[in-house]
Amino acid sequence: MSETLQKQLRCEISVKESQKNITIPTFIKWAGGKTQLLNQFVDFFPKKFNKYFEPFLGSGAVFYYIKNLYPDKEFFLSDNNKELIHCYEIIQNDLEGLLDLLKEHRSKHCKEYYYYQRSVDTKNLSKIEAVARFIYLNKTCFNGLFRVNSKGKFNVPIGSYKNPSIFQEKDLREAQKLLQGVTIKTMPFEEIINITKQNDFVYFDPPYYPLSTTSSFTSYTSKSFSEKDQRSLADVYRELDKKGCQIMLSNSYSDFILELYSDYRIEKVSAKRMINCNGNGRGAIAEAVVLNY
């Protein structure tokens, strides 16, 4: 056996061993969160890469997983949802202050308090107060659904939870630990072209192209993710491919997406649809994973 092959096998064994102790400290509920898919994703992740980029951060499950496997890599996390990015920034830099505010929200939680907090104008809040409110509403709203209207106002009713788990201190502290040294930025996905180089690893997890007219959910920001945006993302994917980046993208297993990325390797994975107002609508569903390697 060659020395190169021996090193590769040792690397793969080391990665598999390290997976046994990985925890994913997601602190918010997020439609399309990838925690449930990580066991299927692990064989798709490149074994070697320079920096890691994730332009649709969401709950951060894939980032946490890869950071556990490759703690010494450089990571760049971004999303166009400013409130979401502020959460990561506060957890990274001022967790103790955030915990104090979350404990206050937990002690006051009731129906009246929820709707009062939902009505608050975040322009009158400090950054850390807005983050605490964001997490509180996310963990107590109906079905864990984050949705805003055209004016950017959160508009989800209260959930029917007797004792909602507003936060887990252990998860927040683990998230803070993994976020140390990580670059976090509010940024549209198109800008990723300007900051990536050859052999960087980019993971895209955009709002999915709808499988039907009733399955569309793209309102994480006041501007929905349209078919035009999906095409723009495919253009960005191709530009990164030309630069020599290693790219992985998740989306719906739909004719539109399969055609849009027909020049690339497409794998099918099975996911459970977790956010649906109808419990019968939470069955398994196929998702596409698009790879250029």
ROLOBA-368611 format. One record per residue (C-alpha): x negated, y, z. Coordinates in Angstrom, 3 decimals. Example, Ala and Ser with C-alpha at 12.3 -4.5 7.8 and 13.67 -1.06 7.14 Angstrom:
BEGIN
NODE         c1         c2         c3
NODE    -12.300     -4.500      7.800
NODE    -13.670     -1.060      7.140
***
This chain:
BEGIN
NODE         c1         c2         c3
NODE      0.000      0.000      0.000
NODE     -1.395      3.403     -0.974
NODE     -2.198      6.035      1.652
NODE      0.361      8.403      0.082
NODE      3.147      5.809      0.343
NODE      2.170      4.999      3.936
NODE      2.437      8.688      4.866
NODE      5.853      8.933      3.181
NODE      7.155      5.883      5.056
NODE      5.839      7.222      8.381
NODE      7.580     10.536      7.657
NODE     10.908      8.819      6.870
NODE     10.692      6.654     10.006
NODE      9.912      9.737     12.099
NODE     12.929     11.575     10.660
NODE     15.262      8.616     11.296
NODE     14.014      8.282     14.875
NODE     14.483     12.004     15.531
NODE     18.083     11.856     14.280
NODE     19.073      9.757     17.301
NODE     18.745     12.714     19.691
NODE     20.206     15.459     17.501
NODE     23.011     17.559     18.954
NODE     25.030     20.017     16.880
NODE     25.951     22.961     19.165
NODE     28.726     24.500     17.055
NODE     30.326     27.227     19.186
NODE     33.225     28.091     16.844
NODE     35.883     26.237     14.896
NODE     35.456     26.762     11.171
NODE     37.398     25.433      8.190
NODE     35.049     23.239      6.200
NODE     32.560     22.758      9.033
NODE     30.069     20.045      8.120
NODE     29.440     18.242     11.429
NODE     31.463     15.212     10.337
NODE     29.510     14.903      7.071
NODE     25.950     15.037      8.401
NODE     25.523     11.260      8.427
NODE     26.407     11.227      4.714
NODE     24.274     14.287      3.971
NODE     21.024     13.091      5.518
NODE     19.997     11.065      2.462
NODE     20.525     14.125      0.256
NODE     18.221     16.481      2.153
NODE     14.810     16.929      0.494
NODE     11.904     15.364      2.366
NODE      9.605     18.309      1.618
NODE     10.388     22.004      1.213
NODE      9.008     25.395      2.192
NODE     11.693     27.689      3.674
NODE     15.364     26.895      4.342
NODE     18.147     29.249      3.213
NODE     21.876     29.004      3.957
NODE     23.956     31.846      2.421
NODE     27.401     30.632      3.643
NODE     26.555     29.959      7.276
NODE     29.974     29.181      8.786
NODE     29.662     26.973     11.874
NODE     25.976     26.333     11.169
NODE     26.119     22.537     11.478
NODE     23.742     21.819      8.590
NODE     21.266     24.437      9.836
NODE     21.238     22.953     13.363
NODE     20.668     19.483     11.960
NODE     17.775     20.495      9.713
NODE     16.229     22.716     12.406
NODE     16.116     19.666     14.674
NODE     14.368     17.653     11.970
NODE     11.977     20.395     10.860
NODE     11.511     22.781     13.822
NODE      8.394     24.412     12.381
NODE      9.973     25.519      9.092
NODE     11.079     29.100      8.382
NODE     14.855     29.585      8.295
NODE     16.947     32.351      6.725
NODE     20.667     32.345      7.574
NODE     23.248     34.661      6.056
NODE     26.950     35.148      5.443
NODE     29.101     37.952      4.085
NODE     31.299     37.807      7.204
NODE     29.789     40.512      9.416
NODE     31.663     39.412     12.559
NODE     30.373     35.865     12.180
NODE     26.769     36.974     11.700
NODE     27.028     39.236     14.743
NODE     27.912     36.122     16.780
NODE     24.664     34.453     15.816
NODE     22.670     37.619     16.468
NODE     24.125     38.065     19.964
NODE     23.617     34.404     20.871
NODE     20.039     34.713     19.674
NODE     19.288     37.928     21.583
NODE     21.786     38.518     24.435
NODE     23.353     35.230     25.489
NODE     23.622     36.073     29.203
NODE     25.699     39.169     28.512
NODE     27.910     37.188     26.144
NODE     28.500     34.450     28.727
NODE     29.697     37.046     31.252
NODE     32.249     38.408     28.779
NODE     33.433     34.946     27.716
NODE     33.994     33.992     31.357
NODE     36.149     37.105     31.736
NODE     38.217     36.169     28.667
NODE     38.641     32.635     30.000
NODE     39.894     33.858     33.371
NODE     42.473     36.165     31.754
NODE     43.728     33.859     29.014
NODE     47.484     33.743     28.498
NODE     49.879     34.486     25.650
NODE     50.127     38.207     26.424
NODE     46.362     38.554     26.759
NODE     45.773     36.755     23.462
NODE     48.019     39.098     21.493
NODE     46.552     42.103     23.257
NODE     43.058     41.032     22.221
NODE     44.237     40.297     18.679
NODE     45.574     43.856     18.396
NODE     42.367     45.506     19.626
NODE     40.589     47.683     17.078
NODE     37.022     46.350     16.996
NODE     35.781     49.810     16.022
NODE     36.284     50.731     19.683
NODE     34.192     47.796     20.944
NODE     30.459     47.368     21.342
NODE     28.814     44.670     19.243
NODE     28.675     42.184     22.117
NODE     32.297     42.905     23.120
NODE     33.427     42.299     19.538
NODE     31.524     39.000     19.453
NODE     33.081     37.802     22.721
NODE     36.530     38.703     21.362
NODE     35.770     36.888     18.087
NODE     34.824     33.664     19.886
NODE     37.771     33.934     22.304
NODE     40.313     34.336     19.488
NODE     38.669     31.610     17.414
NODE     38.929     29.080     20.242
NODE     42.494     29.959     21.289
NODE     44.246     30.682     17.980
NODE     46.502     28.273     16.095
NODE     44.575     25.305     14.708
NODE     41.207     27.026     15.137
NODE     41.882     28.922     11.932
NODE     39.928     32.099     11.218
NODE     41.901     34.214      8.768
NODE     42.081     37.928      8.070
NODE     44.479     39.997      5.983
NODE     43.626     42.432      3.183
NODE     42.748     45.079      5.781
NODE     40.309     42.747      7.509
NODE     42.558     42.254     10.555
NODE     42.679     38.867     12.279
NODE     46.273     37.638     11.921
NODE     46.516     34.082     13.286
NODE     49.080     33.310     16.054
NODE     48.132     31.763     19.392
NODE     47.541     28.021     19.498
NODE     49.528     25.625     21.673
NODE     46.656     24.656     23.983
NODE     47.240     24.080     27.704
NODE     43.598     24.538     28.641
NODE     41.610     25.734     25.618
NODE     37.860     25.223     25.755
NODE     36.838     28.798     25.039
NODE     33.133     28.049     25.321
NODE     30.672     25.388     26.395
NODE     27.657     26.984     28.053
NODE     25.483     23.976     27.202
NODE     26.238     24.366     23.479
NODE     25.592     28.105     23.512
NODE     22.232     27.629     25.225
NODE     21.247     24.940     22.733
NODE     22.302     27.235     19.872
NODE     20.189     30.050     21.334
NODE     17.204     27.719     21.534
NODE     17.547     26.642     17.892
NODE     18.064     30.227     16.687
NODE     14.774     31.500     18.093
NODE     12.501     32.764     15.321
NODE     15.274     32.458     12.725
NODE     16.115     35.340     10.367
NODE     19.848     36.185     10.419
NODE     21.482     38.687      8.079
NODE     24.850     39.865      6.749
NODE     24.422     39.479      3.011
NODE     26.364     38.529     -0.150
NODE     25.263     35.205     -1.590
NODE     24.014     36.774     -4.840
NODE     21.065     38.369     -3.031
NODE     19.559     34.967     -2.306
NODE     17.931     35.156     -5.760
NODE     15.717     38.028     -4.596
NODE     14.226     36.325     -1.530
NODE     13.672     32.689     -2.523
NODE     10.619     31.079     -4.094
NODE      9.632     27.779     -5.665
NODE     10.164     24.732     -3.403
NODE     12.454     26.595     -0.996
NODE     15.557     24.601      0.019
NODE     18.912     26.366     -0.429
NODE     22.183     24.906      0.885
NODE     25.430     26.472     -0.363
NODE     28.722     25.793      1.442
NODE     31.128     28.319     -0.112
NODE     34.892     28.504      0.323
NODE     36.071     25.537     -1.728
NODE     37.819     25.684     -5.067
NODE     41.434     24.648     -4.278
NODE     42.642     21.200     -5.275
NODE     46.183     22.584     -5.524
NODE     48.041     25.882     -5.247
NODE     48.914     25.056     -1.628
NODE     45.451     23.971     -0.493
NODE     43.669     27.253     -1.154
NODE     42.054     28.835      1.896
NODE     39.429     31.442      1.181
NODE     40.310     34.332      3.499
NODE     37.306     34.354      5.828
NODE     36.802     37.975      4.831
NODE     39.246     40.579      3.520
NODE     38.154     39.654     -0.024
NODE     39.106     36.115     -1.044
NODE     36.662     33.853     -2.897
NODE     38.056     33.710     -6.436
NODE     37.420     31.541     -9.485
NODE     35.241     34.370    -10.776
NODE     33.188     34.129     -7.569
NODE     32.824     30.370     -8.094
NODE     31.411     31.033    -11.570
NODE     29.074     33.702    -10.199
NODE     27.841     31.208     -7.621
NODE     27.174     28.663    -10.374
NODE     25.120     31.320    -12.187
NODE     23.100     31.901     -9.004
NODE     22.624     28.134     -8.672
NODE     21.162     28.000    -12.189
NODE     18.854     30.956    -11.557
NODE     17.499     29.297     -8.419
NODE     17.043     26.074    -10.364
NODE     14.925     27.959    -12.910
NODE     12.785     29.308    -10.046
NODE     12.053     25.786     -8.853
NODE     14.155     25.876     -5.678
NODE     15.694     22.682     -4.313
NODE     19.445     23.268     -4.161
NODE     22.322     21.444     -2.502
NODE     25.911     22.682     -2.818
NODE     29.185     21.471     -1.313
NODE     32.583     22.058     -2.909
NODE     35.859     20.335     -3.719
NODE     35.770     17.254     -5.915
NODE     37.853     18.962     -8.588
NODE     37.762     18.979    -12.378
NODE     36.791     22.654    -12.305
NODE     33.754     22.090    -10.063
NODE     32.709     18.896    -11.859
NODE     32.726     20.777    -15.160
NODE     31.031     23.861    -13.707
NODE     28.062     21.786    -12.497
NODE     28.144     19.047    -15.147
NODE     24.433     19.548    -15.902
NODE     23.469     18.468    -12.386
NODE     23.588     15.399    -10.188
NODE     26.945     15.208     -8.392
NODE     27.571     12.880     -5.440
NODE     30.932     12.168     -3.811
NODE     31.398     12.162     -0.030
NODE     34.508     11.580      2.073
NODE     35.629     14.157      4.640
NODE     38.566     14.577      6.982
NODE     40.529     17.755      6.454
NODE     40.568     19.161      9.997
NODE     42.438     22.468      9.628
NODE     45.987     21.990      8.413
NODE     49.264     23.166      9.933
NODE     50.765     19.779      9.053
NODE     49.121     16.939     10.965
NODE     49.950     14.599      8.078
NODE     47.744     16.748      5.858
NODE     44.573     15.895      7.737
NODE     43.648     12.708      5.914
NODE     40.439     11.840      4.103
NODE     39.543     13.890      1.053
NODE     36.728     13.619     -1.481
NODE     34.128     16.385     -1.654
NODE     31.411     17.040     -4.209
NODE     27.731     17.490     -3.387
NODE     25.787     19.086     -6.244
NODE     22.009     18.535     -6.332
NODE     19.289     19.681     -8.726
NODE     16.783     17.072     -7.514
***
